[in-house]
Amino acid sequence: MPTVLREGNLRIVIYTDDHPPPLVHVFCDGETKIALFGPQNMAEVVRILGADRRESRRALQIVREKRDYLLEKWNRIHG
């Protein structure tokens, strides 16, 4: 599971054995799993494990800002 981006204390990871739809896992004190495409074609939170709301909101904001980069990384890993 390679770390593809670090923003402050957040670590954004893509699992190599994952499957579509594209998503990332953001780790800090907990984990926030974020789909890169939601119903309105925006990144959206899928699951939160141990992360507080503030951490998850920050994770979502960063993923939305960096979505094109993260999608490119996801496509390179999953070809």
KOLLUMTOR-545682 format. One record per residue (C-alpha): residue number from 1; chain; x, y, z. Coordinates in steps of 0.02 Angstrom, whole numbers, padded with zeros to 5 digits. Layout:
KOLLUMTOR-545682
<atom resi="NUM" chain="A" xx="X" yy="Y" zz="Z"/>
...
//
This chain:
KOLLUMTOR-545682
<atom resi="1" chain="A" xx="00000" yy="00000" zz="00000"/>
<atom resi="2" chain="A" xx="00104" yy="00145" zz="-00063"/>
<atom resi="3" chain="A" xx="00090" yy="00317" zz="00013"/>
<atom resi="4" chain="A" xx="00055" yy="00432" zz="-00134"/>
<atom resi="5" chain="A" xx="00039" yy="00598" zz="-00042"/>
<atom resi="6" chain="A" xx="00075" yy="00675" zz="00127"/>
<atom resi="7" chain="A" xx="-00008" yy="00835" zz="00187"/>
<atom resi="8" chain="A" xx="00046" yy="00885" zz="00360"/>
<atom resi="9" chain="A" xx="00006" yy="00738" zz="00473"/>
<atom resi="10" chain="A" xx="-00108" yy="00654" zz="00345"/>
<atom resi="11" chain="A" xx="-00044" yy="00508" zz="00242"/>
<atom resi="12" chain="A" xx="-00141" yy="00463" zz="00084"/>
<atom resi="13" chain="A" xx="-00126" yy="00284" zz="00026"/>
<atom resi="14" chain="A" xx="-00187" yy="00181" zz="-00122"/>
<atom resi="15" chain="A" xx="-00202" yy="-00006" zz="-00095"/>
<atom resi="16" chain="A" xx="-00119" yy="-00105" zz="-00235"/>
<atom resi="17" chain="A" xx="-00248" yy="-00246" zz="-00226"/>
<atom resi="18" chain="A" xx="-00397" yy="-00128" zz="-00233"/>
<atom resi="19" chain="A" xx="-00529" yy="-00127" zz="-00371"/>
<atom resi="20" chain="A" xx="-00639" yy="00004" zz="-00454"/>
<atom resi="21" chain="A" xx="-00712" yy="00125" zz="-00411"/>
<atom resi="22" chain="A" xx="-00554" yy="00225" zz="-00373"/>
<atom resi="23" chain="A" xx="-00531" yy="00271" zz="-00191"/>
<atom resi="24" chain="A" xx="-00398" yy="00319" zz="-00067"/>
<atom resi="25" chain="A" xx="-00368" yy="00289" zz="00118"/>
<atom resi="26" chain="A" xx="-00314" yy="00436" zz="00224"/>
<atom resi="27" chain="A" xx="-00225" yy="00397" zz="00387"/>
<atom resi="28" chain="A" xx="-00188" yy="00506" zz="00538"/>
<atom resi="29" chain="A" xx="-00261" yy="00463" zz="00708"/>
<atom resi="30" chain="A" xx="-00388" yy="00355" zz="00617"/>
<atom resi="31" chain="A" xx="-00433" yy="00312" zz="00438"/>
<atom resi="32" chain="A" xx="-00548" yy="00400" zz="00316"/>
<atom resi="33" chain="A" xx="-00588" yy="00303" zz="00157"/>
<atom resi="34" chain="A" xx="-00633" yy="00421" zz="00014"/>
<atom resi="35" chain="A" xx="-00704" yy="00381" zz="-00158"/>
<atom resi="36" chain="A" xx="-00631" yy="00493" zz="-00293"/>
<atom resi="37" chain="A" xx="-00801" yy="00501" zz="-00381"/>
<atom resi="38" chain="A" xx="-00964" yy="00517" zz="-00288"/>
<atom resi="39" chain="A" xx="-01142" yy="00543" zz="-00351"/>
<atom resi="40" chain="A" xx="-01108" yy="00723" zz="-00403"/>
<atom resi="41" chain="A" xx="-00938" yy="00679" zz="-00479"/>
<atom resi="42" chain="A" xx="-00851" yy="00743" zz="-00322"/>
<atom resi="43" chain="A" xx="-00744" yy="00649" zz="-00197"/>
<atom resi="44" chain="A" xx="-00846" yy="00586" zz="-00050"/>
<atom resi="45" chain="A" xx="-00815" yy="00497" zz="00114"/>
<atom resi="46" chain="A" xx="-00857" yy="00312" zz="00110"/>
<atom resi="47" chain="A" xx="-00805" yy="00258" zz="00285"/>
<atom resi="48" chain="A" xx="-00726" yy="00330" zz="00441"/>
<atom resi="49" chain="A" xx="-00632" yy="00219" zz="00564"/>
<atom resi="50" chain="A" xx="-00565" yy="00304" zz="00720"/>
<atom resi="51" chain="A" xx="-00545" yy="00477" zz="00641"/>
<atom resi="52" chain="A" xx="-00637" yy="00625" zz="00714"/>
<atom resi="53" chain="A" xx="-00746" yy="00739" zz="00607"/>
<atom resi="54" chain="A" xx="-00614" yy="00874" zz="00594"/>
<atom resi="55" chain="A" xx="-00483" yy="00753" zz="00530"/>
<atom resi="56" chain="A" xx="-00606" yy="00677" zz="00405"/>
<atom resi="57" chain="A" xx="-00661" yy="00848" zz="00341"/>
<atom resi="58" chain="A" xx="-00480" yy="00898" zz="00316"/>
<atom resi="59" chain="A" xx="-00445" yy="00733" zz="00227"/>
<atom resi="60" chain="A" xx="-00593" yy="00759" zz="00111"/>
<atom resi="61" chain="A" xx="-00541" yy="00938" zz="00072"/>
<atom resi="62" chain="A" xx="-00365" yy="00884" zz="00025"/>
<atom resi="63" chain="A" xx="-00427" yy="00738" zz="-00081"/>
<atom resi="64" chain="A" xx="-00546" yy="00855" zz="-00174"/>
<atom resi="65" chain="A" xx="-00405" yy="00979" zz="-00206"/>
<atom resi="66" chain="A" xx="-00285" yy="00842" zz="-00265"/>
<atom resi="67" chain="A" xx="-00411" yy="00727" zz="-00349"/>
<atom resi="68" chain="A" xx="-00334" yy="00735" zz="-00523"/>
<atom resi="69" chain="A" xx="-00162" yy="00692" zz="-00454"/>
<atom resi="70" chain="A" xx="-00233" yy="00550" zz="-00348"/>
<atom resi="71" chain="A" xx="-00334" yy="00481" zz="-00493"/>
<atom resi="72" chain="A" xx="-00176" yy="00480" zz="-00600"/>
<atom resi="73" chain="A" xx="-00085" yy="00385" zz="-00463"/>
<atom resi="74" chain="A" xx="-00230" yy="00262" zz="-00443"/>
<atom resi="75" chain="A" xx="-00231" yy="00229" zz="-00631"/>
<atom resi="76" chain="A" xx="-00042" yy="00200" zz="-00634"/>
<atom resi="77" chain="A" xx="-00054" yy="00075" zz="-00492"/>
<atom resi="78" chain="A" xx="-00206" yy="-00016" zz="-00563"/>
<atom resi="79" chain="A" xx="-00169" yy="00009" zz="-00748"/>
//
